[in-house]
Amino acid sequence: MNSLLRKPLKRTISALLVTSIFSTILFGNHAFAVDQPVNHTEASNSFTWNEAGNNHYDIYTAYSIGFMGAEWSSSRRAWGFNYRLVGTGASRYNDKATSRIRIASFDIKGTSNTSKLALWSTADSKYIGSAPESSGSKPGYSSLAGAVIGFAITAINSLSAGYAWSIVGLVDAMRSTVDDVISTDNRLWRKWDWSSDISDTGQYFWFIADVEPNQTAQISTEYMIFGPGYELLSAGVRYRNLEAGSAGKSLAAKTNENWNPGMMSVTEKEKYGIEEIPREQFDKRAKELNISSRSIEEFTNSDEDVFYYAHDFKEYEVSQPEIAATSSKADLIQEINQSLERSSKIVEAFSTNEVLQEEDQAIIEKHTIKIMKLKELLNKVQSLNEEDSGAINAQRKAFQNEA
């Protein structure tokens, strides 16, 4: 397990505690650390269950997502929003480390204006990392995501998890490896699993969301850990809007197939922090800005003289989308769908383990049956009259029995 790739592929915390140990670069009149995100958001969650004699298990999970800036691609005609994602998990028995983590995963999805959005990552070592691992390379995660690693560790320790690693410790423990991969334009799934359960874990993922100019798209991110007793604990789903600036003030600029950020007005360039990097300075700035390998290859092989990098695009967290209706029927449908999604994630995670343990098989069978029953219940609820509160309440009771 945890071999190299086998398949193709809310809190805001000060960064001062970590940025001082990493190098800084200059743009305009500002100095900033190369690993420091433009924006970042943290999410965390915990679960406790008690046993006889005041004994208790505690499961903790947290993650941080950091937006690093956006790269222009003339070949794809899109702005590539760069993200660093770091997840952490811990399990404790009577406040001491105990091995209850079997699987960890990231799930990134396009959720709005998806025809103008494409998600991307690569199998290159600097785009993925996990701990603890026994194999895999060490590409130097501190310069890639040191700040975001710090945010994730702070988030899990705010739950009193007593996380096993410091920033430096987790960076040193991480190896570039992943066990299961799903990659489409609208979904990126990365999963790690262990043949023997572990007490503490941490994962890192660098991905890019391509957004067409003058468009706003939305993505969701989630970090989850899985194991016996609790089955799945999500740190939480977070939604983010990605505003890819403006294609220029004039209609001609917006419809020009040869449009590039150089056609923006001076005011627009200042507003979005557009850095124009001449070819002779590109190698140096690409290293300083951690520009993606994809963009480096594209620009190097092109005949373009300038590379464009946006430091100040609007990128921000938004609330979970609300359902259109607020009736009891619509509420019940939403609750059933949420339960369906949870069971589906559990089946997906456990069924892709390289070696299935008896507990894994039991969990898969349990939730496969639950999915079938929930789908039947969903069909019944969808067929109900909106006004028939008695029938709706009867189905709600049936759902509560299944849940």
Secondary structure, 3 states (H helix, E strand, C coil): CCCCCCCCCCECCCCHHHHCCCCEEEECCEEEECCCCCEEEEEEEEEEEEEHHHEEEEEEEEEEEEEEEEEEECCCCEEEEEEEEEEEEEEEECCEECCCEEEEEEEEEEEECHHHEEEECCCCHHHEEEECCCCCECCCHHHHHHHHHHHHHHHHHCCCCCCCCCHHHHHHHCEECCCEEEEECCEEEEEEEEEEEECEEEEEEEEEEEECCCCEEEEEEEEEEEECCCEEEECCCEEEEEECCCCCCCHHHHHCCCCCHHHCCHHHHHHHCEEEEEHHHHHHHHHHHCCCHHHHHHHHCCCCCEEEEECCCCEEEECCCCCCCCCHHHHHHHHHHHHHHHHHHHHHHHHCCCCCCHHHHHHHHHHHHHHHHHHHHHHHHHCCCCCCHHHHHHHHHHHHHHC
